[in-house]
Every structure is written in structure tokens, then in C-alpha cells.
Amino acid sequence: SSGGSSCDVGNSPWVQVASAMPAMSKISSAVAGAAAVVGATAFVGLPQQQGARDVNSVSMRGARAGDKISTRGVSSASTATLSLGVAGLAALAISRRPTAAASKSSVVCCAYDASKEIGACDPLLFWDPIGFCEGGSKEDFDRRRAVELKHGRLCMFATIGMLWPDVFGKFDGYLSPSQGLKFSDVPSGIYAVSKVPLEGWLQILLVAGLIETQLFKDQSFGGPGFAKYGAEPGNFGTGYWGRRIKDPVERRLKLTTELNNGRLAMIAMAGLLIQNGLTGQSPIEQWQSGHISPFNDGQGFFAIARRAGYDASKELGACPPLGYWDPFGMMAFQDKDKFMRNRELELKHGRICMAAAIGMFVPDLFGRFPGYLSPSDGLKFSDIPSTIDAIYKVPTLGWLQILAFAGLLEAKNLAFPMDYGWPAFFGNVGKLKGPEREKKLLAEINNGRLAMVAMAAIVAQNGATGQSIVEQFSTGNLNPFVGGYAHQEAGNRVVMRAGGNSAALPWAPCPEGLTNDPFGDFAGDVGFDPLGFAKNKRLLPWYREAELAHGRVCMLAVLGFTVQVSGAKWEPFIT
């Protein structure tokens, strides 16, 4: 293998295929030869750029402590094995000759440990929620690090470019004299893309390419197998403002700072572009005009469509405390027919969730029906839990009956989808009139909205704890992330604290990093840390400082809010 490729050639499928087919036909030989070419490219097409590395400290997920792990790289073992396996199957199928069973062999690859690389820093430390680094090689990591640095640097410049022209002004003169286009005609934001002529974009790309390839000598082009990242991806030898940093601690700090600033700039640029596209204004224009929200303020991208659309702000449901609340702008491009359709769906979902929320409580509070739900299956009503697991307990025929009954009810009331009568389902349509009718309809809408939110929370809580809502309340299991503690007796707090339980939550263990001593190193430590911040002991003092600062600000803010609401204000004006 070349470049540290991690395939054990002595036990590789090459030897197995060759020994298993001593008498291949010509066609079989051709197939195997073609697959050999593919397999060969898998060995030499992805060279290991970084050389040998120490992998003794890297552990494979799922490997036992005593297992030995091959340390010959990971570039192409899976590709080679797949190609040769296909070759073997094709040759066996064409030759139709019996072959001896090949002995089993195993190839174990070792992933690169990126947890000590620059970028694994406070507060998230090594953060890889998608698992990019779980099975990747050093070359894979270097490629992603080079890409991350490049995108971060571009976004840092782009973020400045989104703000600078509107703050400090644009260049004088013409951007394109032939087209009569001035620099002042180009907006700040994504709409500049369509303003700049094609020849201008070609010049920009040409200059950027020359800077990368000639000035910085960047060789990270071509992707896996062709790009060269060097000993340190993203290091073009320009130094820090021309200065070579020799101190390793300072150098690591500067590189970490650049990486984090680039990450922040990528997120900021994404937010700026989305906001710019939705509002039609640059960030400075939005701030100057008070257009902070892209929805519902009559400005920007949605303003024209909204003026021609249907005004739903006077419909039922627009009530205190939020008034007309449409944060996602669903009514921006909708007419009255679309609104009525959305209202019908809202009512239907609300009614279902009101009935469902009651159904989550009633069986555990008042008991279940006696007898059998399904005599043929020997299934009693008492066997059905008051949780989402009931879905799997009810037989398919039972669900079909439920759906058929619900369908009949809906078909009966199809003529009046939002008015089933008073009382409901008795056909007394139009009995309520005037303010009394509006009051009842508004109460139904609000109760349905509350039931939808409540039902979502009940189902999520049930899924996290495995208990019904009544079981959670009756056992004290109110925290879905600390399951199992509900079985402890919550009566003797002293005994439970002595056993290592939290003073704030006596049924829960004391979180890692806390002492449960309110008068210890951190005043007010009562063992309450549901998000696990205290695990990072080095950052714990910083968290306490931030907590105190926020607490002091909020105490003053609450005081100021209360004083002003009570009517105590300075007169006549602030300005």
C-alpha cells in the first residue's frame, strides 16, 4: 500500500479471490482485471499526505480495551474491499465453477482523534454533533479544516462589506463606465450580485484565483487525493501582520481566535443574507428604519404583497396579550379563502388536541372501562397505557373503527366545518348570536391553541420519561432528563442529601461539579444544574460571574419596569 494506506495486504481480498478461482474463464478474467484497476486506483488515488502518525492513544468506538488496532491508515480500505468483492462475485457468477470457501479476514481502520486540535475550546470543547470526525482520517480532517478556514476568512471580509459602504460611504466614480454604472448604484447586500456586470465578476474571480494560487501558493485544490494541505492547513506563510510568532502558547491563541472569529462570521453572514433577502434592505438600512423584524411591519420584501393581500388582523383570535400575532408571516401572500382554510385546520387540530389532552388524564384519574377492548386478542381496556405506547397496543382493526367513526362525524358536519351547532353535533347551527357567539368562538380558539401546545409537551415528556402525565406527577418525576429517580422516597430531605442527592431537587442526584453546600466556594450551591454547566470546572467561576452580572441587571430592570408601570415617571420628556 502507498502513503500509509491502512489495508492489510497479507489478509486482503486480493489473495482470497486469486486462490478461490484457479480456473476462471476468459470473461471472468476480464471482469476481475477491470475490478483490479478500480481497486488499484483506490490504493494509489487517495495518498496519505501527512505521513505516519501516532494512533496508540486513539480508541475505536466499540473496540474492547485489549483489542489491537491496525495503524496503517484509513484512506481506501473500504473502497478496495468493495471493488474486489464485486470482482469476486462477478467472476464466480460467470465461471459457474465450484470454488473453495475463502478464509475470513478482517481489516480494522483507526479514525483520527481531532479532540486535541485547535478549535476544540471553551465553552463547547470538542463539539462534533454530526460525527464528521468519527470515521475520518487525518487527511479528511485537514481538508475540512482548510475549507473551514477559507470560508471563515471570506465571511469575515463579507461581513465587513455588508456594513462598511453604508457606514463610511462608497467609492466615487464609475464601476462600469461603458454601462454608466456608478459605485453608488450598487446596493449593500445580496442584490449587488445582480447589479455587477458579468465582466466585473470574471475580473473578481480572476484576481481571487491569482491571489490564492500565485501569491499564497495554495495547493488545497482538487479534493481528496489531489489536494495538498501541508503540515498546517490554511497556513500560507504570511505570518500575523507579517510577524512570525515563535511562542507556541501565543501562536495557538491567535490561531484559535482566527478560527472562532471565522465561525462567528459564517453564522453572522448567513443571518445578514437571510435578513437582507427577506426585508430588501441592508443591515444598516434596517437598523436606521427600525425594521428589525422581516415580518409584519409593512416594510421590505413583504410590504407590496401584504397591501394587496387579506388583512386578518380583525379576525377572531387576534386578542390580548399578543394581539395579531403572525411571526412567520403566513398571511403575507394569502387571500381570505386561504385564511379560512387555515382557520378550519386550526379549529380541527385544536378540537382534537382538547379531546386528546383529556384522554391523557382521565384513564389514570377515574379508571378505565371494564372488560375487553379486543376479546379475540384477549386485550383488556386495563392493558392500554395512558401514553403514546397505546398506539401500538390497539389492534389495527380497532384503529380502522376509530377512523371510520371520526370520518362519519366529519362527513355529517361537512356543510358547517367551523360551526357544529350548540350544543355540538346536535345540528342547532346558528343558535348563538352577537357578542355571546364571538366570546364562545374566541374561547374555543384559545383553548384549542393551549391544548395543541399542551399536547405537544405531554407527548414529549411522555416519550422522554416513559411515564404518563399522571404517573409523573404522582411520583415526582417532573424532570424528563433524570429518569428513574422518582422511585426514591422524597420525604426525608436530610437523609437524601446525605446520600448525595441535590438539595434543590431531593429526588435527583447532585450534579457533577457541584458540592451541594450553599455556604461553600460558590454561595448558593444547592445542587441545581440541569444542563450540566458545572462539569467544566475551569469555566465554573466564569459562569458564576455571568450569573451575578445578569442577576443584578435583571433586578434593576424589574424594579424599573415596576416603577414605570405604576405611573412614576420623570416629566416632561427624556429629550
ChimeraX attribute file (.defattr): number of C-alpha atoms within 10 A of each C-alpha:
attribute: neighborCount
match mode: 1-to-1
recipient: residues
	/A:1	16
	/A:2	14
	/A:3	17
	/A:4	19
	/A:5	22
	/A:6	23
	/A:7	26
	/A:8	18
	/A:9	13
	/A:10	10
	/A:11	14
	/A:12	18
	/A:13	24
	/A:14	18
	/A:15	12
	/A:16	20
	/A:17	21
	/A:18	14
	/A:19	14
	/A:20	17
	/A:21	19
	/A:22	11
	/A:23	14
	/A:24	18
	/A:25	16
	/A:26	12
	/A:27	13
	/A:28	22
	/A:29	18
	/A:30	14
	/A:31	18
	/A:32	25
	/A:33	14
	/A:34	15
	/A:35	21
	/A:36	17
	/A:37	13
	/A:38	18
	/A:39	23
	/A:40	17
	/A:41	14
	/A:42	21
	/A:43	22
	/A:44	16
	/A:45	16
	/A:46	20
	/A:47	22
	/A:48	24
	/A:49	18
	/A:50	16
	/A:51	12
	/A:52	13
	/A:53	12
	/A:54	8
	/A:55	16
	/A:56	11
	/A:57	7
	/A:58	13
	/A:59	16
	/A:60	18
	/A:61	10
	/A:62	6
	/A:63	10
	/A:64	9
	/A:65	8
	/A:66	6
	/A:67	9
	/A:68	10
	/A:69	16
	/A:70	16
	/A:71	20
	/A:72	20
	/A:73	28
	/A:74	25
	/A:75	29
	/A:76	23
	/A:77	22
	/A:78	14
	/A:79	16
	/A:80	22
	/A:81	18
	/A:82	15
	/A:83	20
	/A:84	25
	/A:85	19
	/A:86	14
	/A:87	25
	/A:88	22
	/A:89	14
	/A:90	17
	/A:91	23
	/A:92	20
	/A:93	11
	/A:94	15
	/A:95	16
	/A:96	11
	/A:97	13
	/A:98	10
	/A:99	13
	/A:100	10
	/A:101	10
	/A:102	13
	/A:103	9
	/A:104	9
	/A:105	11
	/A:106	10
	/A:107	15
	/A:108	17
	/A:109	24
	/A:110	22
	/A:111	20
	/A:112	23
	/A:113	19
	/A:114	18
	/A:115	14
	/A:116	10
	/A:117	13
	/A:118	16
	/A:119	22
	/A:120	15
	/A:121	14
	/A:122	11
	/A:123	10
	/A:124	10
	/A:125	12
	/A:126	15
	/A:127	13
	/A:128	13
	/A:129	7
	/A:130	7
	/A:131	9
	/A:132	11
	/A:133	18
	/A:134	15
	/A:135	15
	/A:136	18
	/A:137	20
	/A:138	22
	/A:139	24
	/A:140	18
	/A:141	18
	/A:142	21
	/A:143	20
	/A:144	15
	/A:145	20
	/A:146	17
	/A:147	15
	/A:148	18
	/A:149	19
	/A:150	15
	/A:151	15
	/A:152	23
	/A:153	18
	/A:154	15
	/A:155	22
	/A:156	19
	/A:157	13
	/A:158	17
	/A:159	18
	/A:160	12
	/A:161	13
	/A:162	21
	/A:163	18
	/A:164	14
	/A:165	17
	/A:166	15
	/A:167	9
	/A:168	8
	/A:169	11
	/A:170	16
	/A:171	11
	/A:172	9
	/A:173	12
	/A:174	14
	/A:175	18
	/A:176	14
	/A:177	9
	/A:178	7
	/A:179	9
	/A:180	10
	/A:181	16
	/A:182	15
	/A:183	16
	/A:184	15
	/A:185	14
	/A:186	17
	/A:187	19
	/A:188	22
	/A:189	21
	/A:190	17
	/A:191	16
	/A:192	12
	/A:193	13
	/A:194	10
	/A:195	13
	/A:196	17
	/A:197	14
	/A:198	11
	/A:199	10
	/A:200	13
	/A:201	12
	/A:202	11
	/A:203	11
	/A:204	11
	/A:205	12
	/A:206	12
	/A:207	11
	/A:208	13
	/A:209	13
	/A:210	13
	/A:211	13
	/A:212	15
	/A:213	13
	/A:214	11
	/A:215	12
	/A:216	14
	/A:217	12
	/A:218	20
	/A:219	17
	/A:220	20
	/A:221	13
	/A:222	9
	/A:223	11
	/A:224	16
	/A:225	16
	/A:226	14
	/A:227	17
	/A:228	20
	/A:229	20
	/A:230	15
	/A:231	11
	/A:232	11
	/A:233	21
	/A:234	20
	/A:235	15
	/A:236	14
	/A:237	10
	/A:238	11
	/A:239	10
	/A:240	11
	/A:241	6
	/A:242	8
	/A:243	8
	/A:244	11
	/A:245	13
	/A:246	8
	/A:247	8
	/A:248	9
	/A:249	9
	/A:250	11
	/A:251	14
	/A:252	15
	/A:253	13
	/A:254	14
	/A:255	15
	/A:256	17
	/A:257	14
	/A:258	17
	/A:259	20
	/A:260	17
	/A:261	15
	/A:262	22
	/A:263	20
	/A:264	14
	/A:265	22
	/A:266	21
	/A:267	12
	/A:268	15
	/A:269	21
	/A:270	13
	/A:271	12
	/A:272	19
	/A:273	18
	/A:274	13
	/A:275	19
	/A:276	23
	/A:277	17
	/A:278	16
	/A:279	23
	/A:280	20
	/A:281	23
	/A:282	21
	/A:283	20
	/A:284	17
	/A:285	17
	/A:286	19
	/A:287	11
	/A:288	9
	/A:289	10
	/A:290	11
	/A:291	19
	/A:292	14
	/A:293	13
	/A:294	24
	/A:295	21
	/A:296	20
	/A:297	13
	/A:298	16
	/A:299	20
	/A:300	18
	/A:301	17
	/A:302	19
	/A:303	18
	/A:304	13
	/A:305	14
	/A:306	20
	/A:307	12
	/A:308	12
	/A:309	15
	/A:310	17
	/A:311	15
	/A:312	17
	/A:313	14
	/A:314	10
	/A:315	12
	/A:316	16
	/A:317	20
	/A:318	15
	/A:319	14
	/A:320	8
	/A:321	7
	/A:322	9
	/A:323	11
	/A:324	16
	/A:325	14
	/A:326	15
	/A:327	11
	/A:328	10
	/A:329	14
	/A:330	13
	/A:331	22
	/A:332	22
	/A:333	15
	/A:334	17
	/A:335	15
	/A:336	13
	/A:337	10
	/A:338	14
	/A:339	17
	/A:340	13
	/A:341	11
	/A:342	14
	/A:343	17
	/A:344	15
	/A:345	14
	/A:346	15
	/A:347	20
	/A:348	16
	/A:349	15
	/A:350	23
	/A:351	19
	/A:352	14
	/A:353	22
	/A:354	20
	/A:355	13
	/A:356	14
	/A:357	18
	/A:358	12
	/A:359	13
	/A:360	20
	/A:361	17
	/A:362	13
	/A:363	17
	/A:364	15
	/A:365	9
	/A:366	8
	/A:367	11
	/A:368	16
	/A:369	11
	/A:370	9
	/A:371	12
	/A:372	14
	/A:373	18
	/A:374	14
	/A:375	9
	/A:376	7
	/A:377	9
	/A:378	10
	/A:379	16
	/A:380	15
	/A:381	16
	/A:382	15
	/A:383	14
	/A:384	17
	/A:385	17
	/A:386	22
	/A:387	18
	/A:388	17
	/A:389	15
	/A:390	12
	/A:391	13
	/A:392	9
	/A:393	13
	/A:394	16
	/A:395	14
	/A:396	11
	/A:397	10
	/A:398	13
	/A:399	12
	/A:400	11
	/A:401	11
	/A:402	11
	/A:403	12
	/A:404	12
	/A:405	12
	/A:406	12
	/A:407	12
	/A:408	11
	/A:409	12
	/A:410	14
	/A:411	12
	/A:412	14
	/A:413	16
	/A:414	12
	/A:415	10
	/A:416	13
	/A:417	15
	/A:418	15
	/A:419	17
	/A:420	19
	/A:421	16
	/A:422	13
	/A:423	10
	/A:424	10
	/A:425	13
	/A:426	9
	/A:427	15
	/A:428	13
	/A:429	14
	/A:430	11
	/A:431	10
	/A:432	14
	/A:433	8
	/A:434	7
	/A:435	9
	/A:436	10
	/A:437	13
	/A:438	13
	/A:439	11
	/A:440	11
	/A:441	18
	/A:442	17
	/A:443	14
	/A:444	17
	/A:445	19
	/A:446	16
	/A:447	16
	/A:448	22
	/A:449	20
	/A:450	14
	/A:451	22
	/A:452	21
	/A:453	12
	/A:454	15
	/A:455	21
	/A:456	13
	/A:457	12
	/A:458	18
	/A:459	18
	/A:460	14
	/A:461	19
	/A:462	20
	/A:463	15
	/A:464	14
	/A:465	20
	/A:466	18
	/A:467	21
	/A:468	22
	/A:469	20
	/A:470	17
	/A:471	18
	/A:472	18
	/A:473	12
	/A:474	11
	/A:475	17
	/A:476	17
	/A:477	22
	/A:478	16
	/A:479	16
	/A:480	16
	/A:481	12
	/A:482	15
	/A:483	15
	/A:484	14
	/A:485	16
	/A:486	19
	/A:487	11
	/A:488	13
	/A:489	14
	/A:490	16
	/A:491	10
	/A:492	9
	/A:493	17
	/A:494	11
	/A:495	13
	/A:496	20
	/A:497	20
	/A:498	10
	/A:499	11
	/A:500	16
	/A:501	21
	/A:502	25
	/A:503	22
	/A:504	16
	/A:505	18
	/A:506	22
	/A:507	24
	/A:508	24
	/A:509	18
	/A:510	23
	/A:511	21
	/A:512	14
	/A:513	15
	/A:514	22
	/A:515	17
	/A:516	21
	/A:517	15
	/A:518	13
	/A:519	11
	/A:520	11
	/A:521	11
	/A:522	15
	/A:523	10
	/A:524	12
	/A:525	18
	/A:526	20
	/A:527	26
	/A:528	19
	/A:529	17
	/A:530	12
	/A:531	9
	/A:532	12
	/A:533	16
	/A:534	20
	/A:535	14
	/A:536	16
	/A:537	13
	/A:538	10
	/A:539	13
	/A:540	16
	/A:541	14
	/A:542	11
	/A:543	15
	/A:544	14
	/A:545	11
	/A:546	12
	/A:547	11
	/A:548	12
	/A:549	11
	/A:550	11
	/A:551	12
	/A:552	11
	/A:553	11
	/A:554	12
	/A:555	11
	/A:556	11
	/A:557	12
	/A:558	11
	/A:559	11
	/A:560	14
	/A:561	11
	/A:562	12
	/A:563	12
	/A:564	12
	/A:565	9
	/A:566	9
	/A:567	8
	/A:568	10
	/A:569	11
	/A:570	8
	/A:571	6
	/A:572	6
	/A:573	6
	/A:574	5
	/A:575	3
